[in-house]
Amino acid sequence: MIRPFLFGLTLSYLAIDNILDGPFREFLATYFDLKAFGTNTREEYLYYLLLFLGLFQIIVSIKEALSSPSLNEDE
């Protein structure tokens, strides 16, 4: 149950970091020719998709963690 939550945090961090020109994007810029965010439409869609998937994973993990104890009490 903790693995999907950490996976969601990682995806969300990578997406937000790249959207806001954070340290990971600066690290990638040393190896790749990255222009300003938003100049490449495919890159922009990729990071918004990663952000959506990360947030979705976090929400599902939290919902499952909160609903699991109530399911165990009924059995």
PAZAPA-4460 file (N, C-alpha, C; in steps of 0.05 Angstrom, whole numbers, plus 32768, in hexadecimal, padded with zeros to 4 digits):
% residues 75
    n_x    n_y    n_z   ca_x   ca_y   ca_z    c_x    c_y    c_z   seq   type   mol
   8011   7FE8   8000   8000   8000   8000   8011   8019   8000     1      M     A
   8029   8018   800B   803B   802F   800C   8048   8033   7FF1     2      I     A
   804C   801E   7FE2   805A   8020   7FC8   804B   8031   7FB4     3      R     A
   8031   802E   7FB0   8023   803F   7F9D   8023   805D   7FA6     4      P     A
   8022   8061   7FC1   8024   807C   7FCB   803E   8089   7FC4     5      F     A
   8054   807B   7FC9   806F   8085   7FC2   8072   8089   7FA4     6      L     A
   8067   8077   7F95   8068   807A   7F78   8059   8093   7F6F     7      F     A
   8042   8099   7F7B   8033   80B1   7F75   8042   80CA   7F7D     8      G     A
   804F   80C9   7F94   805F   80E0   7F9D   8077   80E5   7F8A     9      L     A
   8083   80D0   7F80   809A   80D3   7F6E   8091   80DF   7F54    10      T     A
   807B   80D5   7F49   8071   80E0   7F2F   8068   80FD   7F33    11      L     A
   805B   8103   7F48   8052   811F   7F4D   806A   8131   7F50    12      S     A
   807F   8128   7F5F   8096   8139   7F63   80A4   813E   7F48    13      Y     A
   80A8   8129   7F38   80B5   812D   7F1E   80A6   8140   7F0D    14      L     A
   808C   813E   7F0C   807C   8150   7EFB   807D   816D   7F05    15      A     A
   8079   8171   7F1F   8079   818C   7F29   8095   8198   7F27    16      I     A
   80A9   8188   7F2C   80C4   8192   7F2A   80CB   819B   7F0D    17      D     A
   80C2   818C   7EFA   80C8   8193   7EDE   80B6   81AB   7ED4    18      N     A
   809E   81AD   7EDF   808D   81C3   7ED7   8098   81DD   7EE3    19      I     A
   80A2   81DD   7EFB   80AB   81F5   7F09   80C9   81FA   7F07    20      L     A
   80D7   81EC   7EF5   80F4   81EF   7EF1   8103   81EA   7F0B    21      D     A
   80FE   81D3   7F17   810C   81CC   7F30   8127   81C0   7F2C    22      G     A
   8133   81B5   7F41   814E   81AA   7F40   8151   8192   7F2D    23      P     A
   813C   8181   7F2B   813E   816A   7F1A   813F   8172   7EFD    24      F     A
   812F   8186   7EF6   8130   8190   7EDA   814B   819D   7ED4    25      R     A
   8156   81AB   7EE7   8171   81B7   7EE3   8186   81A1   7EDF    26      E     A
   8183   818B   7EEE   8195   8174   7EEA   8192   8168   7ECF    27      F     A
   8179   8165   7EC6   8174   815A   7EAB   817F   816C   7E95    28      L     A
   817E   8186   7E9A   8187   819A   7E86   81A5   8198   7E82    29      A     A
   81B4   818D   7E95   81D1   8189   7E90   81D7   8173   7E7C    30      T     A
   81C4   8160   7E79   81C8   814A   7E67   81B8   814C   7E4D    31      Y     A
   81A1   815A   7E4E   818F   815D   7E37   818B   817B   7E31    32      F     A
   8184   8180   7E18   817F   819C   7E10   8162   81A2   7E16    33      D     A
   815C   81AB   7E2E   8141   81B2   7E36   813C   81D0   7E32    34      L     A
   8126   81D6   7E25   811F   81F2   7E23   810B   81F9   7E39    35      K     A
   8101   8211   7E39   80EE   8219   7E4E   80D5   8207   7E4D    36      A     A
   80CA   8202   7E65   80B2   81F1   7E66   809B   81FE   7E57    37      F     A
   808D   81EE   7E47   8077   81F8   7E38   807D   81FD   7E1A    38      G     A
   8097   81FD   7E13   809E   8200   7DF7   809A   81E7   7DE7    39      T     A
   809B   81D0   7DF4   8096   81B6   7DE7   807C   81AB   7DF2    40      N     A
   8068   81A8   7DE0   804E   819F   7DE9   804E   8183   7DF3    41      T     A
   805D   8172   7DE7   805F   8156   7DF0   806A   8154   7E0C    42      R     A
   807F   8164   7E11   808B   8164   7E2C   8077   816E   7E41    43      E     A
   8068   8183   7E39   8054   818E   7E4C   803E   817A   7E52    44      E     A
   8034   816C   7E3E   801F   8158   7E42   802A   8141   7E53    45      Y     A
   8043   8139   7E4F   804F   8124   7E5E   8050   812A   7E7C    46      L     A
   8059   8142   7E83   805B   8149   7E9F   8040   814D   7EAC    47      Y     A
   802C   8158   7E9D   8011   815A   7EA8   8005   813E   7EAC    48      Y     A
   800A   812B   7E9A   8001   8110   7E9D   800E   8103   7EB5    49      L     A
   8028   8107   7EB9   8036   80FC   7ED0   802A   8108   7EEA    50      L     A
   8024   8122   7EEA   8019   812E   7F02   7FFD   8122   7F07    51      L     A
   7FED   811F   7EF3   7FD2   8113   7EF7   7FD4   80F7   7F02    52      F     A
   7FE6   80E6   7EF6   7FE9   80CB   7EFF   7FF4   80C9   7F1C    53      L     A
   8006   80DB   7F22   8011   80DC   7F3D   7FFC   80E3   7F52    54      G     A
   7FED   80F8   7F4C   7FD8   8101   7F5F   7FC2   80EB   7F61    55      L     A
   7FBB   80DF   7F4B   7FA7   80C9   7F4B   7FB1   80B2   7F5D    56      F     A
   7FCA   80AB   7F5A   7FD6   8095   7F6A   7FD6   809C   7F88    57      Q     A
   7FDC   80B5   7F8E   7FDC   80BE   7FAA   7FC0   80BD   7FB6    58      I     A
   7FAC   80C7   7FA7   7F91   80C7   7FB0   7F86   80AA   7FB5    59      I     A
   7F8C   8099   7FA2   7F83   807D   7FA4   7F90   8070   7FBC    60      V     A
   7FAA   8075   7FC0   7FB8   8069   7FD7   7FAD   8072   7FF2    61      S     A
   7FA8   808C   7FF4   7F9D   8097   800D   7F81   808C   8011    62      I     A
   7F70   808B   7FFC   7F55   8081   7FFF   7F56   8064   8008    63      K     A
   7F68   8054   7FFD   7F6A   8038   8004   7F73   8035   8021    64      E     A
   7F86   8046   8029   7F90   8045   8045   7F7B   804C   8059    65      A     A
   7F6A   805F   8052   7F55   8068   8064   7F3E   8054   8065    66      L     A
   7F38   8046   804F   7F22   8034   804F   7F29   8018   8058    67      S     A
   7F42   8010   8058   7F4A   7FF5   805F   7F42   7FED   807C    68      S     A
   7F47   7FFE   8090   7F3F   7FF5   80AB   7F21   7FF0   80AE    69      P     A
   7F10   8000   80A1   7EF3   7FFB   80A3   7EEB   7FE1   8096    70      S     A
   7EF9   7FD9   8081   7EF2   7FC0   8074   7EFA   7FA8   8086    71      L     A
   7F10   7FAA   8094   7F19   7F95   80A6   7F07   7F92   80BE    72      N     A
   7EFA   7FA7   80C7   7EE8   7FA5   80DE   7ECF   7F96   80D7    73      E     A
   7EC6   7F98   80BE   7EAD   7F8B   80B6   7EB0   7F6D   80B5    74      D     A
   7EC8   7F63   80AF   7ECC   7F47   80AB   7ECF   7F38   80C5    75      E     A
***
